[in-house]
Amino acid sequence: MNLRLRALVLGAGMLVGGRVGFAKVCDVKQAGAKGDGTTKDTVAVQRAIDTCSAGKGGTVEVTPGTYLIGPIVLKSNVTLDLQAGATLLGSRDVADYPRQMEMREMWIQPLVSTVGARNVTIHGGGTLDGNGETWWAMARSVKEAGIYKGSNTHPRPMLLLIDHSSHVVVEGITVQNSAMWQIVPYYSDDLVFRRLRILAPQHSPNTDAIDPFASSHILIDHVFSSVGDDNIAIKSGVIDSPGPDSPSHDITITDCEFERGHGLSIGSELSGGAYNIRAERIHFKGTDQGIRIKSNRDRGGQIYGMTFKDITMEDVRTPILISEYYPKVAPEGEVAGAPIGRLTPFFHDFTIENVTATGATNTGYIVGLPESPVKNVVLKHVKISGQKGMIVMYAQVSGEDVSVTSEDGKAVSVAANATWAVTK
């Protein structure tokens, strides 16, 4: 069964399970929640979840109101019916978020999480709001002071962490204002994210919309995101990972719209690898990047089997950015190769088809490492216009019907260490 059909069957079955097949219904207000936006309702909401998870499971009803909460944990066989007009609002009290191990590091407990759960649904038209302003201010202050050494030294809570879980559907709600990453599947499988709005202010730090991490068989469909960082970032490891790491694979992204943000990213932390990723019918408007595949010598793996098709972009700064030099884009001039090691990135077998981009600053980069060139990039029916031409280094590119126009008059600059076998 293909991924889309599996996802549709899974979504339909879980909705039936949450609303009909499971007899138990738990109203958070009957469990003691006030929903007045000032009373902390954490204990009452968790009580409703725990009650509904007992036995065969059931539906937790969150009726209209604003429920101020600290971290809560969803359980197996529970549907969270977050109804239109209902908001689960994260507390701004830092003390409400305990330190604990998350994703192999000492972190902070997410606002909402699943851990080792199966058959979980969140739907209903309401809002998950991380209320992240306090955390953003803290992140900015440590960066300005020059003491920021990575997110694990100054951690902030994620909004929704799906940890080692399976058969999860998140559908029809708004997710916004996370302190950090908004939706994070971690070592999870069979997931559906459909008809979501994922929002954060333009300059809110690290507010990625959806970050699949070492996860598989995922459908991301009809998602609108406008955030402060990556619209999607697919990962499978950490910098200088000691391993072992699992890959992210079999991920389909369809019919999405991305406005503010850093685009659709694969990477940069990819020590577990990534493959079989397909994005179709995506519209980018005003993002920093469009299609971005990024890694470096300290965080790479086997990255292959990527297809991007039927993509339109307006005023995207760099429509195509494929680089093994992240956080840089390209080296200056010829550079020496390095020994191939466990974390060397290997980029190969990418197809980019039916892409139109206007108003770019840099039309594109396809840049590999001397010891690990980007191989077999195929461009078909691609039309990009912008201020500066495309740069190709340590890469093998082929294709047909490709038009790159630039104001600087240099459509495509192909280095001597690269090949460009593309017909117009």
Phi, psi and omega in degrees: 000131182287167188299317183296315180295318177301318182294319180295317178296317179300313182298315181295316181297322182289323178296319177297317180298319183289327189254334186239307185297327178264125185281335189283132174233128183238112179273127183296331178289324175293336176276000175113000180287145180265320181068030183259002177082354180235325177284135178282119186256015185304309185297317182293317180295318179294324177299317179296319178296313182297320179296317183288333182283342180294144179071233183273359180094187181176196184246127173265116182267124174247100183279167185309139183149173177246117186253108181280122187222155160266196185300138174231157182236122176278150185243169180300147174062032178242133170256123174266106181269089182271093193287156176306132183092356178256137177229128166268112189250124180293137175295146174271359181279109183303328181294344179284350186247100183288150172285138177198167179287126174221132175055044175070012179225158172287118190228207176231139182300131179296162178296314178230136179212159166236140180227112180062032184260159175227148174060066179239135177231139168236120181204182170121353175094000180272200189226134164259119185236116181284345175055050196274006187304318180299318181289322178298318180298320179296317180297318179296321184293319181288328176292317179295329179279353179075021182249006180283120181241023181119160186295336182282343177273334176226068188287154174230151183285138170287163182273311180224110178252123177253100194250117179048049183235165182215159179057063182240133176237128172237117193214136166075016181243172172255134177238125188207158167059039177294150174297329179216227179300144189270303177237123185229102168281126184234117182048050182233164190215148179061076185231145177232127173237108191225140175053055180248151166245123183237117194228147170196154179300156187303321185254021175283125190287132170062029182269052176309146181283297180227125182235082174297128185234113180049045184233165191213162177052067185238136171246124173243110192224133178052054177252129171256126177225138176217105195220185182263359181212216185298136173291321169217139175223113181264123186230167176204030179172194179228169177295135181055039183301133174282348182073178352284155179230143177262153181281161163264131185203161180054064180240127180243130182236117187225144168054050181249160177229126182240126177253247180302145178142184183256012173093193181265107189250141165250112182111188012272338184279106190224035184295339176272350181088169177205139180202165181053061177242128185229129177235126182223144175057059178248137176244124176252136177221107175079013176283162178292314176233168174251267176274118183226120175239120193218142174195190177199178186295341183259012186203022190259177178192199176277115183239110187202171176067047180254132177231127177236121189219143176059061184245135172237144181221136175237127175053040174269129188300313178226102185296320180234121179224103177242114186212137174259021181242016184305138011277355172284169177260315183211152175284165176265107180075194179290143179228156180281147174284167179237159176300142177286129182231187183297332184253014175294130176281140175236107181259127177198155175063068175244135175240128178236115192223140178055061180241130175234128180223131178234153175076025181282157169272302174248121186292331177170162174223134169228101193224119176254186176264152178303320181276351183210073181297155171287126186242143171058057168270123182246123177250129178226127175054058181245131179226114183229134175230144181186191184284319185238150183284175181277144178246130180234120181220140179047054184207153176242113185236135175223172177153192183209156178053058180243129178231117175240120178239141183220151179290334180278359176081000180251090187298305180221124176255112183253119180290160180297338180270009183234163173236143181225093181253072187236131177259146179274000000 
